[in-house]
Amino acid sequence: MAQVNLVKYNNLVGKSKNEVIQELGEGFNYYPDNYWFYDMKKSWWGKKTTLLLIFGKDRRVETMSIKTYFFLSSMIRI
C-alpha cells in the first residue's frame, strides 16, 4: 500500500510550495515551515497515515515519505 501511494505522490518532488498547495490544498501547514504534513487516512482506533513533504533551501520538495503511526504512540514515548 505504501509503495502505491509513493508512486502516486512521487510527482510532488521538485515542486514549489504554491504548486503543492494547488495540487493538495493548504491543509494545516505553516507556510514558512520546511516540513509539511498531509493526513491521507485515519482509522477510528487512532491509526493515521500521513504524507510528509520536506522542502529544501530552494523552497522545492526535496524528499517525501509516507508515515503510519498510532495516535497514542506519537504522544507517549515508550
C-alpha positions as CSV (number, residue, x, y, z in Angstrom):
1,M,0.0,0.0,0.0
2,A,2.8,2.5,0.9
3,Q,4.6,1.8,-2.4
4,V,1.4,2.6,-4.4
5,N,1.0,5.9,-2.5
6,L,4.7,6.7,-3.0
7,V,4.2,6.3,-6.8
8,K,1.0,8.3,-6.7
9,Y,2.7,11.3,-4.9
10,N,6.2,11.0,-6.5
11,N,5.3,13.8,-8.9
12,L,5.5,16.3,-6.0
13,V,9.3,16.1,-5.8
14,G,10.7,19.2,-7.3
15,K,7.5,21.3,-7.0
16,S,7.3,24.6,-5.2
17,K,5.1,25.3,-2.2
18,N,2.5,27.1,-4.3
19,E,2.3,24.1,-6.7
20,V,1.8,21.7,-3.8
21,I,-1.0,23.9,-2.5
22,Q,-2.7,23.8,-5.9
23,E,-2.5,20.1,-6.0
24,L,-3.2,19.0,-2.4
25,G,-4.7,22.1,-0.8
26,E,-3.4,24.1,2.2
27,G,-4.0,21.5,4.9
28,F,-2.9,22.6,8.4
29,N,0.6,23.6,7.3
30,Y,2.5,26.7,8.4
31,Y,3.7,28.2,5.0
32,P,7.3,29.2,6.0
33,D,8.0,25.8,7.6
34,N,10.1,23.3,5.6
35,Y,8.1,20.3,6.9
36,W,4.5,19.9,5.7
37,F,2.2,17.0,6.7
38,Y,-1.0,15.9,4.9
39,D,-3.3,13.4,6.6
40,M,-4.1,10.7,4.0
41,K,-6.1,8.2,6.1
42,K,-7.4,7.9,9.6
43,S,-9.0,4.9,11.3
44,W,-11.5,5.0,14.1
45,W,-9.0,3.5,16.5
46,G,-6.2,6.1,16.1
47,K,-4.1,4.8,13.2
48,K,-3.0,7.6,10.9
49,T,-1.3,7.6,7.5
50,T,0.5,10.9,6.7
51,L,2.3,12.2,3.7
52,L,5.5,14.1,4.8
53,L,7.0,16.7,2.4
54,I,10.4,18.2,3.2
55,F,11.3,21.4,1.4
56,G,14.9,22.4,0.6
57,K,16.6,25.8,0.6
58,D,15.3,26.5,-2.9
59,R,11.7,26.0,-1.4
60,R,11.0,23.0,-3.6
61,V,10.1,19.5,-2.4
62,E,13.4,17.5,-1.8
63,T,12.0,14.5,0.0
64,M,8.7,12.9,0.5
65,S,7.7,9.9,2.6
66,I,4.6,8.2,4.0
67,K,4.4,7.6,7.7
68,T,2.0,5.4,9.6
69,Y,1.6,5.8,13.3
70,F,-0.9,5.4,16.2
71,F,-2.2,8.4,18.0
72,L,-1.1,7.4,21.5
73,S,2.3,6.2,20.3
74,S,3.0,9.6,18.8
75,M,2.3,11.3,22.2
76,I,3.8,8.9,24.6
77,R,7.5,7.8,24.4
78,I,8.0,4.1,25.2
